[in-house]
């Protein structure tokens, strides 16, 4: 899979107007909008499956903001993701200090595979 092309495709609808996102992904757009407006203590908080742009499934807890972005776009922190896609290559070692949700750990494992190492 060409990850740069998949990343560009995932970001196609991110900066656009809400109505275009609504036409493209109606259910996810409504869930995303509702989840962002709820406080974290509301019983709505639940674990859902999100698919990243590099086709990995992740369990995330909505309505946490980065989880909402992963659920809707399949990407978080577009600038860091673009940096890793540009500079991380096969055979390198990647250390994910913090590894909050594991998104960058999974992305790095795709990029350094098969001879590289990822430590989180």
C-alpha positions in Angstrom: 0.0 0.0 0.0 1.2 3.5 -0.8 0.8 5.2 2.6 1.4 8.7 1.2 -1.5 8.3 -1.2 -3.7 6.8 1.5 -2.9 9.7 3.8 -3.7 12.3 1.1 -7.0 10.5 0.4 -7.9 10.5 4.1 -7.2 14.3 4.4 -9.3 15.1 1.3 -12.4 15.9 3.4 -10.7 17.1 6.6 -10.3 20.8 5.9 -13.5 21.1 3.8 -16.9 22.5 4.9 -19.1 20.4 7.2 -21.8 19.9 4.6 -19.3 18.2 2.2 -18.1 15.9 5.1 -21.8 15.2 5.8 -22.4 14.1 2.2 -19.3 11.9 2.2 -19.8 10.2 5.6 -23.2 11.1 7.0 -23.3 8.8 10.1 -19.8 9.4 11.1 -20.2 13.1 10.7 -23.2 13.2 13.0 -21.6 11.0 15.6 -18.4 13.1 15.5 -20.2 16.3 15.9 -22.3 15.0 18.8 -19.3 13.4 20.5 -17.3 16.6 20.4 -20.0 18.5 22.2 -20.5 16.2 25.1 -18.4 16.5 28.3 -16.2 13.5 29.1 -18.2 12.5 32.1 -21.4 11.8 30.2 -22.3 8.1 30.1 -22.1 8.3 26.3 -18.4 7.6 26.6 -17.8 4.3 25.0 -15.3 2.2 23.2 -15.6 2.0 19.4 -13.5 0.7 16.6 -11.8 3.2 14.3 -10.0 2.4 11.1 -6.8 4.4 10.4 -5.9 5.6 7.0 -3.3 2.8 6.8 -6.0 0.2 7.3 -5.4 -0.8 11.0 -8.2 -1.2 13.4 -7.9 0.6 16.7 -10.2 0.7 19.7 -10.8 4.3 20.8 -13.0 5.9 23.5 -15.4 8.6 22.4 -15.8 11.5 23.1 -12.0 12.1 23.7 -10.9 14.6 21.0 -8.1 12.6 19.4 -10.3 9.5 19.5 -13.0 11.4 17.6 -10.5 12.4 15.0 -9.3 8.8 14.6 -12.9 7.6 14.4 -13.9 10.2 11.7 -10.7 10.9 9.7 -8.5 7.9 10.5 -5.7 10.4 11.2 -4.5 12.5 14.2 -1.9 15.2 14.2 -1.6 15.5 10.4 1.8 17.3 10.6 3.4 14.6 12.7 1.9 11.9 10.5 3.2 13.6 7.4 6.7 14.0 9.0 6.8 10.2 9.8 5.6 9.3 6.3 8.4 11.4 4.9 11.4 10.5 7.1 10.7 7.1 8.7 11.9 4.3 6.4 12.3 0.5 6.5 14.9 -0.8 8.9 14.9 2.2 11.2 14.2 2.1 15.0 11.3 4.3 16.3 10.8 5.1 20.0 7.3 6.3 20.8 7.7 8.0 24.2 4.2 8.3 25.7 2.4 6.2 23.2 -1.0 7.6 24.3 -3.3 5.8 21.9 -0.8 3.8 20.0 -1.6 5.5 16.6 2.0 6.5 16.0 3.3 3.1 17.2 1.1 1.4 14.6 2.0 3.8 11.9 5.7 3.4 12.6 5.4 -0.4 12.6 4.0 -0.2 9.1 6.8 2.1 7.9 9.8 0.3 9.4 8.5 -3.2 8.6 10.0 -5.8 8.2 13.6 -5.2 9.5 13.0 -2.2 11.8 12.0 -1.9 15.4 9.3 0.0 17.3 9.5 0.6 21.0 6.6 2.2 22.9 
